[in-house]
């Protein structure tokens, strides 16, 4: 039978909804830094799905999606339970910053964390231990870099030690979300990615613990985007159907692709970005991706190095030296 689930002060017996707060540290003049938690615990037995948001503080679309789901879904309709933590990095969310403003660390590069480490390392330790103690599956909702507005897509990470059975389970979980583009990042052979510790992300740490986890990139940062929020809700309901937690079959698009090689592009020149491309378009080798311009000249014209899938292109035109401005898929196959 289902069990009572308790996360911080949120507690939900089978057939009920629990609301409360999880303590994630303290500060000199703030005795408790907390974040809201909502638990929907179904009357029927089933798996526990952990929905995690804002591991980077500006990634707020997940909050709106979780709020809508929590108002539409009854424990009477659910087998298993959903744990919702929309702001797992509350200090960063306060300022809409990617990293924790007090220790300067990117929380999504600190897992599994340390109970005796820095603020972000301790937060990672608390979160991962709760996921390991309570969850069977985990989705980490993100948003793309500043100025991006791509179609929703997923990212899942594998390590060489993952068994074939676990890889199959993880990929089935990811594809059930229903995104057209799904990026597979092999942490044993990755290249062309953003700097940082990808193996130390919350989704990779969850999967390493035997709990399938993936990233859902939903819209851009710091503003609510209704199309991205709607897609996140539909994807979550697809996952619930896939796991047998609600009735029905996942609604998947006619074609899904798994991108196995991708490349981020960084600006060699500061200026203003001009592009007519949108996420989801296909490029031929040599086709123009964008131009970086100033008032007097075209400073740089970027062409696709090979046939490519546009995962995202920056919409914010102001571009500084070293800013990421595009993400292209270079190799993929049909799912």
Order of alpha helices (4+ residues) and beta strands (2+ residues): beta-beta-beta-beta-beta-alpha-beta-alpha-alpha-beta-beta-alpha-beta-alpha-beta-alpha-beta-beta-beta-beta-beta-beta-beta-beta
